[in-house]
Amino acid sequence: MIPKLFQWLLGAGLFIAVWLAFVLEKVDIQLTEIQRTLVLISPLLAVGIFGLVSAVIVLYRVSTFNDCKEAG
């Protein structure tokens, strides 16, 4: 089994490799200006979405946290 950190680093490395291929125009695909802009800001969008999902998960788990009444 692959450690979780290695899985995240592998995924991030693949994302960066594909992103750089598009940004440096190593891929022979014609993009419109809107598509090119989306490719350029996609890392920022990914970080923003990751932060939003993380915040929602933390808030949900805090709101559903059970107290142990027997301990007090």
Summary of the structure (lengths in Angstrom):
residues: 72
radius of gyration: 19.4
end to end distance: 40.4
largest distance: 65.5
contacts: 122
relative contact order: 0.07
helix: 71%
strand: 0%
